[in-house]
Amino acid sequence: FDVTDRAACFVAVERLTAQSGQIDVLINSAGAYRASPFLDYNIGDFNHLMQVNYYGTVHLMQAVLPGMCEHGFGRIVNIASTAGKWGSANQSAYNASKHAVVGLTRSVALEMAATGVTVNAICPGLVDTELADTLVSQYAHISGTTEEAMMQAILTRIPVGRLIQPEEIAELAAYLASRDAGGMTGQSLLYDGGMLMV
């Protein structure tokens, strides 16, 4: 379903709750991306990225949290980005949406802290997915270079010298979703091959 459709988010949660009786874990991983110089973005670009990356997260969190609070247990993991931790040229709309996810994570974690529900974010670097392909292609176009040259330039900024694999992010999400992670909340954890250390 479309995470920008608030009603669809609530219907999905209601259906799943009816089938399973309880939702213990929510991982918000829907995402959209567009690179552009700030002055070339239009307001529709900002709106689309906020609707998918931020408001989609808001809708689903508000849909699942009442049930989690009622049962005294819940794990929410929001997939943010290194872009939620720093500024970078040519992706201000994307960065703004991911900063919003990190701020939301911290604030809701505080509100939920006494309920048995934790709220954390993962901030991946460049992960080997179609979204990474889009980033490389768009940055190459903006920079007037080839995709191969742009990828090499990006890899020089990653100390481990490679893209992160999706399975690595999944393993961290699985830990944050477990009962073992009950003492961790409000965190935004970087997983980026050492690219950003803040």
Secondary structure as UniProt FT lines:
FT   TURN            3..4
FT   HELIX           6..20
FT   STRAND          25..28
FT   HELIX           38..40
FT   HELIX           43..49
FT   HELIX           50..55
FT   HELIX           56..71
FT   STRAND          74..79
FT   HELIX           82..84
FT   TURN            89..90
FT   HELIX           92..112
FT   TURN            113..116
FT   STRAND          117..124
FT   HELIX           130..143
FT   HELIX           147..156
FT   TURN            159..160
FT   HELIX           166..176
FT   HELIX           179..181
FT   TURN            182..183
FT   STRAND          188..191
FT   TURN            193..194
//
